[in-house]
C-alpha cells in the first residue's frame, strides 16, 4: 500500500520548500497575510466558525513539511524488495518508542515556550526519526547481504 517511488522527488521538493520558507520566516520575518476560515479561534476572544486575516506562513510551513515527509516516507524504494517490509516495520516500532521517550522527557523536564516549540517540532520529528532509522537499518541489511 505504498506510493510509487516517483513520489519521493516531489516530497523532497516540498521539504526543501518548507525549509526555505522556515529560514525566511524566522530569519527575515516573512509574512504571508491571507483570509482564513477558523473552526475555532482563541486569540483576543474565543470564536467559532469565523473568518479573519492572519499570517499564514507558519501554517504553510507545517503543510509543506507534513505533505513532503508523507510523500517520502510512504513511497516505495526504486528497488523495493521483500526484506524492506520487515525493515519498515522495525523502523516504525523503534520510531514510536523513541518519540514516546522524547515526549515523556520533554513533558517532565521542559516547560513554557520550549515545551510548546517541541510539541510543534514533534509534528514532523517522527518522520525524521523514521527516515534515519529506516536508512540505517536498510544499509545494515545491504552490508549483511554482501557478506553472504
DRENFI-193181 format. One record per residue (C-alpha): residue number from 1; x, y, z. Coordinates in nm, 3 decimals. Layout:
N
+-----+---------+---------+---------+
|   k |       x |       y |       z |
+-----+---------+---------+---------+
| NUM |       X |       Y |       Z |
...
+-----+---------+---------+---------+
This chain:
148
+-----+---------+---------+---------+
|   k |       x |       y |       z |
+-----+---------+---------+---------+
|   1 |   0.000 |   0.000 |   0.000 |
|   2 |   0.294 |   0.232 |  -0.068 |
|   3 |   0.309 |   0.506 |  -0.328 |
|   4 |   0.523 |   0.475 |  -0.637 |
|   5 |   0.890 |   0.570 |  -0.595 |
|   6 |   0.820 |   0.863 |  -0.830 |
|   7 |   0.657 |   1.047 |  -0.538 |
|   8 |   0.988 |   1.078 |  -0.349 |
|   9 |   1.121 |   1.364 |  -0.563 |
|  10 |   0.810 |   1.585 |  -0.519 |
|  11 |   0.828 |   1.501 |  -0.147 |
|  12 |   1.188 |   1.618 |  -0.122 |
|  13 |   1.099 |   1.933 |  -0.316 |
|  14 |   0.819 |   2.011 |  -0.068 |
|  15 |   1.059 |   1.951 |   0.225 |
|  16 |   1.314 |   2.187 |   0.067 |
|  17 |   1.040 |   2.447 |   0.011 |
|  18 |   0.937 |   2.412 |   0.376 |
|  19 |   1.299 |   2.452 |   0.486 |
|  20 |   1.344 |   2.761 |   0.271 |
|  21 |   1.021 |   2.915 |   0.397 |
|  22 |   1.127 |   2.837 |   0.755 |
|  23 |   1.453 |   3.030 |   0.701 |
|  24 |   1.258 |   3.322 |   0.555 |
|  25 |   1.002 |   3.311 |   0.837 |
|  26 |   1.248 |   3.304 |   1.127 |
|  27 |   1.541 |   3.484 |   0.966 |
|  28 |   1.363 |   3.761 |   0.777 |
|  29 |   1.019 |   3.778 |   0.944 |
|  30 |   0.843 |   3.658 |   0.628 |
|  31 |   0.469 |   3.726 |   0.635 |
|  32 |   0.201 |   3.579 |   0.411 |
|  33 |  -0.125 |   3.751 |   0.508 |
|  34 |  -0.447 |   3.596 |   0.386 |
|  35 |  -0.806 |   3.542 |   0.498 |
|  36 |  -0.869 |   3.207 |   0.666 |
|  37 |  -1.169 |   3.014 |   0.790 |
|  38 |  -1.132 |   2.911 |   1.152 |
|  39 |  -1.347 |   2.641 |   1.305 |
|  40 |  -1.208 |   2.752 |   1.642 |
|  41 |  -1.005 |   3.065 |   1.719 |
|  42 |  -0.878 |   3.185 |   2.054 |
|  43 |  -0.667 |   3.499 |   2.030 |
|  44 |  -0.821 |   3.806 |   2.187 |
|  45 |  -1.156 |   3.633 |   2.218 |
|  46 |  -1.283 |   3.280 |   2.162 |
|  47 |  -1.478 |   3.242 |   1.839 |
|  48 |  -1.622 |   2.951 |   1.640 |
|  49 |  -1.666 |   2.928 |   1.262 |
|  50 |  -1.527 |   3.267 |   1.177 |
|  51 |  -1.304 |   3.422 |   0.914 |
|  52 |  -1.017 |   3.663 |   0.969 |
|  53 |  -0.685 |   3.770 |   0.814 |
|  54 |  -0.371 |   3.616 |   0.956 |
|  55 |  -0.010 |   3.541 |   0.875 |
|  56 |  -0.047 |   3.202 |   0.706 |
|  57 |   0.330 |   3.142 |   0.670 |
|  58 |   0.362 |   2.916 |   0.976 |
|  59 |   0.067 |   2.700 |   0.869 |
|  60 |   0.210 |   2.682 |   0.517 |
|  61 |   0.547 |   2.567 |   0.656 |
|  62 |   0.380 |   2.288 |   0.852 |
|  63 |   0.172 |   2.181 |   0.550 |
|  64 |   0.482 |   2.173 |   0.325 |
|  65 |   0.678 |   1.965 |   0.575 |
|  66 |   0.398 |   1.719 |   0.655 |
|  67 |   0.300 |   1.664 |   0.291 |
|  68 |   0.664 |   1.636 |   0.182 |
|  69 |   0.757 |   1.391 |   0.455 |
|  70 |   0.442 |   1.184 |   0.389 |
|  71 |   0.534 |   1.153 |   0.021 |
|  72 |   0.890 |   1.049 |   0.105 |
|  73 |   0.805 |   0.810 |   0.389 |
|  74 |   0.513 |   0.640 |   0.215 |
|  75 |   0.687 |   0.591 |  -0.121 |
|  76 |   0.849 |   0.270 |  -0.233 |
|  77 |   1.221 |   0.241 |  -0.292 |
|  78 |   1.329 |   0.219 |  -0.656 |
|  79 |   1.424 |  -0.145 |  -0.600 |
|  80 |   1.159 |  -0.249 |  -0.350 |
|  81 |   1.238 |  -0.591 |  -0.203 |
|  82 |   1.052 |  -0.808 |   0.048 |
|  83 |   1.315 |  -0.750 |   0.319 |
|  84 |   1.227 |  -0.378 |   0.317 |
|  85 |   0.881 |  -0.459 |   0.455 |
|  86 |   1.036 |  -0.604 |   0.769 |
|  87 |   1.283 |  -0.315 |   0.790 |
|  88 |   0.995 |  -0.064 |   0.763 |
|  89 |   0.807 |  -0.236 |   1.046 |
|  90 |   1.115 |  -0.236 |   1.270 |
|  91 |   1.182 |   0.131 |   1.189 |
|  92 |   0.823 |   0.228 |   1.273 |
|  93 |   0.837 |   0.035 |   1.601 |
|  94 |   1.166 |   0.198 |   1.705 |
|  95 |   1.041 |   0.540 |   1.593 |
|  96 |   0.735 |   0.512 |   1.817 |
|  97 |   0.948 |   0.413 |   2.118 |
|  98 |   1.199 |   0.695 |   2.063 |
|  99 |   0.925 |   0.954 |   2.009 |
| 100 |   0.736 |   0.848 |   2.322 |
| 101 |   1.056 |   0.865 |   2.528 |
| 102 |   1.127 |   1.214 |   2.392 |
| 103 |   0.771 |   1.324 |   2.470 |
| 104 |   0.792 |   1.190 |   2.826 |
| 105 |   1.133 |   1.350 |   2.881 |
| 106 |   1.014 |   1.684 |   2.741 |
| 107 |   0.694 |   1.674 |   2.946 |
| 108 |   0.891 |   1.616 |   3.266 |
| 109 |   1.187 |   1.850 |   3.211 |
| 110 |   1.099 |   2.123 |   2.957 |
| 111 |   0.848 |   2.396 |   3.033 |
| 112 |   0.688 |   2.703 |   2.879 |
| 113 |   0.784 |   2.813 |   2.530 |
| 114 |   1.044 |   2.537 |   2.494 |
| 115 |   0.779 |   2.273 |   2.553 |
| 116 |   0.542 |   2.433 |   2.300 |
| 117 |   0.828 |   2.453 |   2.047 |
| 118 |   0.897 |   2.081 |   2.096 |
| 119 |   0.529 |   1.995 |   2.050 |
| 120 |   0.527 |   2.183 |   1.719 |
| 121 |   0.855 |   2.021 |   1.609 |
| 122 |   0.705 |   1.685 |   1.705 |
| 123 |   0.462 |   1.722 |   1.414 |
| 124 |   0.748 |   1.625 |   1.180 |
| 125 |   1.001 |   1.467 |   1.419 |
| 126 |   0.860 |   1.112 |   1.388 |
| 127 |   0.905 |   1.132 |   1.010 |
| 128 |   1.268 |   1.238 |   1.053 |
| 129 |   1.339 |   0.968 |   1.312 |
| 130 |   1.176 |   0.706 |   1.089 |
| 131 |   1.377 |   0.807 |   0.781 |
| 132 |   1.703 |   0.797 |   0.977 |
| 133 |   1.625 |   0.458 |   1.131 |
| 134 |   1.494 |   0.311 |   0.806 |
| 135 |   1.805 |   0.413 |   0.616 |
| 136 |   2.038 |   0.286 |   0.891 |
| 137 |   1.857 |  -0.049 |   0.905 |
| 138 |   1.848 |  -0.069 |   0.525 |
| 139 |   2.222 |  -0.002 |   0.495 |
| 140 |   2.293 |  -0.268 |   0.760 |
| 141 |   2.081 |  -0.517 |   0.565 |
| 142 |   2.269 |  -0.435 |   0.245 |
| 143 |   2.606 |  -0.483 |   0.419 |
| 144 |   2.491 |  -0.818 |   0.559 |
| 145 |   2.370 |  -0.934 |   0.218 |
| 146 |   2.710 |  -0.851 |   0.063 |
| 147 |   2.888 |  -1.056 |   0.330 |
| 148 |   2.692 |  -1.370 |   0.242 |
+-----+---------+---------+---------+
